[in-house]
Amino acid sequence: MTPHHLSCRRTREQPSPQRASRTTYLTFCILVVGSTALGAWAAFPTIWTPWKAPGLLVPRESTLLWESPNAEGPIVAEHAELEFRLDNPGGSPVKVLGIDATCGCVKPVADPPDVKPGGMTTIILKAIRPSTGLRVMPLVVHTDSLVDPDVHLTARIIVRRKPPFLYDVTGDLTFRGAFSPKLAGELSVVTFESEGPTLEPKVATDLPFLEIGQAQVSDESAGTRNAETVGVPVIVRTRNYRVRLKELPPDPAFIGTITVTDPFGRTGSRSLNVVGQLDLPGSLRVVPRLLRLRKQEGASGSFVVICHDPSRTVTCSIDDPRRADFSINVDSDNSIRRVHKVRVAIVDPRQLSDDPVHLQVRDPHTGAEATVLLCVAP
């Protein structure tokens, strides 16, 4: 083989500079495209999120009805209980933020308040039933749904009761001012009755110094206009009573009850509170004589004591010395020494009962005394 032939073979085996450059460029492009594809594939779950339908609550029944089981005899159930079931067909959870009710006789509760997609919640309704008749209670369930945040529900409660029975007891039984036999209150008792002989309701009180006298009786034939209430013709009979102080009460600040019992044995009894805040001769002037506090730690209230003669201070104590759940402070820093401010605060609400407390106020200079009634509300 000639040298010329060898030279030609070596020339064919060595790549040209242009071919090497093209190969390097293609390799670089393949690497760049591959790296971009791998990065996009790794980031795909983060960039692409599947669409979810917004959550919302849909009631299975927007209106529910509770009816009394027995119109002939006494109704045992004191409360009407209903349950609304709401489904979440969306793809996002829904939270119940609150429930508004137009009637204070009911406190609805959502169980559970957080509803998962495809889940369900129950609006539990426990309402004080009416004596008789129809009571309609609209409810609004507030949620964090972006589609429909408010769900409207309606509860209907019907108590059908055939006469005779005690229907209602109302009256103003608050006694204020100076003691006088003319100081009186009014009490009204309404019964639903049928034709024939009638029975008188029993009206009683736990305050022996009160006198209860029946003033007048009025009848109204209601016919069948209340057919949804009783379903038969009915006579509405109203009895008005006059309640007065027949003698001086032992305490100028008093509280008690007047109880009216159904003579027909159908609806039990009803009670009204009797509250007195009298100004008696020789006693200190106290404003107000009735003090109400919430049953919680730190709750406080105050009243003002006005002395007839100048006095350096007044004393205030609880009628039951064993009770140590209140703190009492007297502020007598005034120039004329006739006006004193008494502040009462709850120290430990766990030790409190629902019974009213009598605060005894006394002027040590003259010996004059007064009583302040303290009521603790839950």
Buried (B, 14 or more C-beta within 10 A) or exposed (E): EEEEEEEEEEEEEEEEEEEEEEEEEEEEEEEEEEEEEEEEEEEEEEEEEEEEEEBBBBBEEEEBEBEBEEBEEEBEEEEBEBEBBBBBEBEBBBBBBEBEBEBEBBEBEBEEBEBEBEBBBEBBBBBEBBBBBBBEBEBBBBBEBEEBBEBEBBBBBBBBBBBBBBBBBEBEBEBEEEBEEEBBBEBBBBBBBEEEEBEEBEBEBEBEBBBBEBEEEEEEEBEEEBEEBBEBBBBBBBBBBBBBBEEEBEBBBBBBEBBBBBBBEBBEEBBBEBBBBBBBEEBBBBEBBBBEBBBEEEBBBEBEBEBEEEBEBBBBEBEEEEEEBBEEEBEBEEEEBBBBBBBBBBEEBEEBEEEBBBBBBBBEBBEBBBBBBBBBEE
